[in-house]
Amino acid sequence: MAGAIVGKVIKPARLKEDALRLKLLNAMRKGGRGIRRDFQKTTEHWEHDVQFDLEISLTLPGPFVLVATDDEIYGYVNNGTEEHLIWAGIYTGKSDKTTLFFSSQFVPKTRPGVIGSNPGFVGERDTHTPYVEHPGTEAGNFDKIIQKTWEPKFKRLMEGAMRDAARASGHGAR
């Protein structure tokens, strides 16, 4: 008894690279806007505006989203400061003021580890001195908390974009 085996080559459609790139970039933009909103929440009650820049890239070593600021004050709040002296302006050449005036009643606008801010509180200026020994500022670590929060969300966004691109190319479940 003779037998024959008939085979048919199944060649999948080519992945549509432009569609994949577009889906990935759109997912990255969506994630980046969410990350930037979380950073903006940490400064929403501040008296000055902090600009957060968004950069996305598909270059190696892989897709990344970067939200950053060069705001000096934000750096102090996010990274913390060491104990230091603060002198009145005449001693630093920044003004002709010989005395610092500040309140001993103070509630900060941000709290370490909390994404968000509140109005804070500063009481009457009741302390007058040529300098103050500032105890330093505890680091807010907003960047670390936002990264930890967004890594799994970003991964899901990217997986969804790849799945959508594969379907658009004729691969996977429809």
Legacy VTK file of the C-alpha trace (Angstrom):
# vtk DataFile Version 3.0
C-alpha trace
ASCII
DATASET POLYDATA
POINTS 174 float
0.000 0.000 0.000
1.404 3.232 -1.073
0.750 6.473 0.694
1.343 10.083 0.012
1.808 12.994 2.293
0.707 16.305 0.977
2.038 19.369 2.689
1.134 22.955 2.282
3.416 25.744 3.355
1.631 28.305 5.401
3.440 31.593 5.239
2.165 34.238 7.649
1.668 37.755 6.454
4.533 40.156 7.062
4.272 42.194 10.199
3.330 45.728 9.273
6.250 47.535 10.894
4.811 51.014 10.342
1.573 49.990 12.052
3.530 48.465 14.952
5.631 51.605 15.333
2.535 53.816 15.294
0.711 51.663 17.873
3.768 51.643 20.159
4.302 55.406 19.871
0.628 56.082 20.620
0.765 53.813 23.689
3.948 55.543 24.840
2.385 58.985 24.417
-0.652 57.864 26.418
1.514 56.485 29.214
3.793 59.531 29.138
0.872 61.921 29.519
-0.338 59.921 32.546
3.125 59.944 34.106
3.443 63.703 33.536
0.006 64.243 35.156
1.222 62.394 38.260
4.304 64.625 38.456
2.118 67.717 37.998
-0.064 66.585 40.925
2.962 66.960 43.197
3.184 70.694 42.384
-0.452 71.710 41.840
-0.499 73.941 44.959
2.918 75.508 44.409
3.239 79.242 43.847
5.484 78.830 40.800
4.949 76.695 37.734
7.147 73.635 37.254
7.526 72.499 33.636
7.721 68.728 33.123
9.071 67.718 29.715
8.025 64.455 28.041
10.369 62.478 25.797
9.576 59.146 24.156
11.838 56.917 22.089
11.752 53.535 20.386
15.536 53.365 19.989
17.580 50.637 21.645
17.787 49.347 24.325
14.026 49.541 24.013
11.059 51.814 24.237
11.240 54.374 26.997
9.310 57.320 28.328
11.126 60.089 30.163
9.382 62.810 32.148
11.855 65.303 33.570
12.276 68.817 34.900
15.284 71.011 35.501
13.462 73.008 38.182
15.919 73.562 41.034
13.275 73.764 43.767
11.592 70.564 42.573
14.984 68.868 42.828
15.281 69.946 46.460
11.801 68.664 47.310
12.107 65.398 45.378
15.688 64.535 46.359
15.772 66.189 49.782
18.458 68.454 51.212
21.131 68.148 53.848
21.204 70.267 56.984
22.398 73.765 55.983
22.566 77.417 56.979
20.372 80.033 55.303
21.642 83.607 55.555
19.844 86.900 55.015
20.465 88.464 51.591
23.043 91.049 52.650
25.424 88.257 53.663
25.016 86.388 50.368
24.925 89.409 48.058
21.390 88.560 46.880
19.641 91.533 48.521
20.122 94.305 51.082
18.047 92.508 53.762
19.885 92.020 57.056
17.270 89.805 58.709
15.230 86.756 57.733
11.539 86.877 58.613
9.751 83.556 58.722
6.968 81.741 60.483
7.520 79.098 63.106
4.116 77.654 62.104
4.460 75.776 58.855
2.663 72.905 57.083
4.404 71.770 53.867
2.487 71.484 50.585
3.881 68.023 49.827
4.579 64.913 51.887
7.298 62.359 51.158
5.940 59.363 49.294
2.585 60.958 48.438
1.697 61.768 44.832
-0.325 64.949 45.214
-0.129 68.153 47.178
-2.225 70.329 49.474
-2.402 74.095 50.061
-0.044 73.959 53.048
0.062 76.670 55.701
2.389 79.443 56.794
1.518 81.402 59.930
2.464 84.962 60.854
6.108 85.932 60.440
7.154 85.717 64.058
10.872 84.916 63.853
13.558 87.463 62.939
17.203 86.433 62.630
20.220 87.018 60.359
20.468 83.271 59.644
18.722 80.002 60.374
20.029 76.458 60.752
17.744 74.582 58.375
17.390 70.917 59.423
17.243 69.757 55.800
14.331 68.400 53.824
13.259 64.769 53.719
13.259 63.499 50.137
9.807 63.282 48.560
10.989 60.498 46.208
8.113 61.276 43.843
10.107 60.004 40.863
10.658 56.587 42.456
7.012 56.225 43.491
5.703 57.290 40.082
8.102 54.881 38.366
7.000 51.999 40.606
3.332 52.845 39.951
3.716 53.205 36.189
6.049 50.308 35.293
3.281 47.656 35.281
0.828 50.039 33.575
3.398 50.896 30.900
4.131 47.205 30.322
0.411 46.520 29.792
0.119 49.485 27.395
3.045 48.213 25.316
1.776 44.612 25.270
-1.637 45.845 24.134
-0.060 47.925 21.361
1.950 44.924 20.121
-1.133 42.714 20.214
-3.130 45.302 18.231
-0.345 45.636 15.648
-0.111 41.859 15.271
-3.870 41.631 14.681
-3.709 44.462 12.144
-0.999 42.474 10.292
-3.143 39.327 10.191
-1.528 37.548 13.132
-3.165 36.279 16.282
-6.815 36.128 17.245
-9.074 38.619 15.564
LINES 1 175
174 0 1 2 3 4 5 6 7 8 9 10 11 12 13 14 15 16 17 18 19 20 21 22 23 24 25 26 27 28 29 30 31 32 33 34 35 36 37 38 39 40 41 42 43 44 45 46 47 48 49 50 51 52 53 54 55 56 57 58 59 60 61 62 63 64 65 66 67 68 69 70 71 72 73 74 75 76 77 78 79 80 81 82 83 84 85 86 87 88 89 90 91 92 93 94 95 96 97 98 99 100 101 102 103 104 105 106 107 108 109 110 111 112 113 114 115 116 117 118 119 120 121 122 123 124 125 126 127 128 129 130 131 132 133 134 135 136 137 138 139 140 141 142 143 144 145 146 147 148 149 150 151 152 153 154 155 156 157 158 159 160 161 162 163 164 165 166 167 168 169 170 171 172 173
